Amino acid sequence: MLYPKMTKSRMVFDLNGVWDFKLLQQGEKGILEQNQIFKDMIPMPVPSSYNDIYEGRKFSDHVGDMLYQRNFVVTSQMLYHRLLLRFGSVTHKAEVWINGTLVGDHKGGFLPFQFDITDIVSEGVNQLTVLVNNIVDNTTLPAGRLEYQRFPGMEEELLNLPNFDFYNYSGIMRPVVLYTAPKNHVDDISVYGKQDGSFFWAVKVKGQGKIDVKLLDQKYKEVFAGEGNEGNGRIDSVCLWDTEHPVLYRLAVTLTGEDGTIDYYEEEFGFREIEIRDCRLYLNGKPIYLKGFGKHEDSPIHGRGFDMVYNVKDVALLKWIGANSFRTSHYPYSDEMLQLCDREGILIIDEVPAVGLHTGFTATGLLGGTPNGTWTTLKTAEHHRQVLRDMIERDKNHPSVIIWSVANEPASEEDGAKEYFEPLVKLAKELDEQKRPVTLVTYKGSNPTTCKVAELCDILIINRYKGWYEIEGNMRGAAALLKEELEGFHMRCPDKPIMLGEYGADAIAGLHDLNGRMFSEEYQVEFLEAYGEVFDSLPYITGEHVWNFADFATAENVKRVNGNKKGVFTRERNPKMAAHFLRQRWK
Ligand code: GCB
C-alpha cells in the first residue's frame, strides 16, 4: 500500500487533531445505526492511545468499544478527484462511518487501511465516526483471553487478559489523512535494486492508463527512463544502500489515464542485497553482525500512539549506542519509522503482531493454560495470513527491512506448530520479490530437541532469559547453559546463522548494589556482559538484540514493577549503566 504523499497530482489533508471521544458500554453502539447524537463526548488527541489521557483504571482498562468522531470539510475542487480516507492504524478493530453510513471495517491494530469515500461524501461538512474495539482473544493478533470475573457481593466484570507482555494500548494510534488521486491512479508500486545496478519494478493501477517510469538519484537527476507496468532496468555506477551510506533512489511513476489525466508518485528504495550463507548474514556481500534491540512503540502519555519526536530520538540513541538494527517487536511499526530507518541506515527485522500464540505460556505468567492445546484452541490462521500479506505489501520496498518475522514466541514445541507455520513461511517467500530471509522468534520451551520449526527458518532467532527467570543471580552458570544450548541449535542446523532476539534483565534506574544483586543496574550490566562473552566465543552467532531498548508499560502483575524495566534506557530515554556498557561493546 502506497504511503499518502503530496505530489503534483495528489493532495493530502490532515485529519489529525482533537476528536470527540466516548467509551461505550455494552450494547451502546446500537445508537450508531440509529444515527443519533452521542452525548458527553470528551476531547481526545488523534493519533494517540486513548488510555493514559484521562485518569482512572476504569477508563484506562476499558474493555470493548469506544467511539471517535469529528467533522471534516470537502471542497468542490476535491470532488474532481477520487477521495481516499486512510488510517495508519486503529487498534484492534475499526468500523468507519460517514454521515451515518457504514463505509467499511478493518481487523488488525498495527497496519494501515483505507476506503474510497468519493461517492459517500458531499460538498461541505461531513461527519466521520470511528467505532474502535480493543478486545484481544483467540481470534485476534496479538492473542488474548476474555473472562468474566465475579467476586462476593459484586457485579460480574469483564476482563480482557492479554497473552503478551505489553499494555494493551488502543484507539486511533497512527495518523489519519484524506487524500486525492485521479480516477485512474497508481494503486501500488514494487521496486528493488541489486548490487550490480539492476532493478525491477511493477506497478498496479486502479483504472486504465499508460505507465512511464524514471529513476532519480539522490540529487533528483534522472538516471534511467522506461515504460510499462512491469520491467527491469540497470544503471551504471550505482551507489549501494548500507548502514554507513544509506543511499536512496526514487522510482518516479507517471500514469497517463485514458482520459488524459496524469497521476504521479515517487517511491523511494535502495540498491542492496541480503543473503544468508555458511551461518552468516551478508549485506551487499559483506558479513553483517546485528547489534541492537527488541523495541516497543511506547512512551509516557502517548502510549503506543504515533510520536515522531520519540522515533527520531530513538534512532539518534541507536546511533549513539552503536546499534545497527532492531526488531519491530511485536507488531509492524509506523510507516514513518520505517522511512526514517531507510534514511538513517538502520536494519529492521519486521514482525507481524503474532504474539501470545501459546495457550500454556506467557513471559509474565498471566495465563497458565492447556499444555499442548495451542494449535487446536487458537483460531488465528486466516487472520495471520492476512496480516502477513498486509505487512509485506506495505513494507516490501523498504531497504531497511531485511528479515520477516512471522511470530514471536509461539508454541513452536507443540504438535501442530509445523503445520501452522509452514504455509505462512511459504506465503512470505511467495509475496516478497526480494526473497528476504524469514524467521520465527522462539522461546525457551522450544529448545534444540523440542523445537518443531527450526528447519522452516532461514535464521534462528531465539529469546533467552537464563540468569533472570531461571538460574537467578548466577550469571556464570547461566552463561554455561546458554552456550550449551546454542551449541545444540548449531548441531541441529549447522548452516543457519543464529542470533539472540531477546536477552535482558530488569533494572530499576538508580538502584545500585555493590554485590550486583538482581534489579540493580549492576546486575543488568553483568547479565549483558556474560551473554556477550558467550556470543564472542561462537563464530556462528550473527547478532545480539537486547531486550529491551527502553522500559515500557505492561499489564499489572507481580513480575512487573510499574511496567517492564528491562530497558537499557528508561521510558523517558535516559541511559542506565547498561547503555554505557553496550556503547563500549558495540562501538
Ligand atoms: C519475552 C517476550 C517479551 C517480554 C519479555 C520479558 O520473552 O517476548 O514480550 O517482554 O520476554 O521481559 O519477559
Residues whose N, C-alpha, C, O or C-beta is under 5 A from the ligand:
A	BS01	GCB	D165 A363 E409 N463
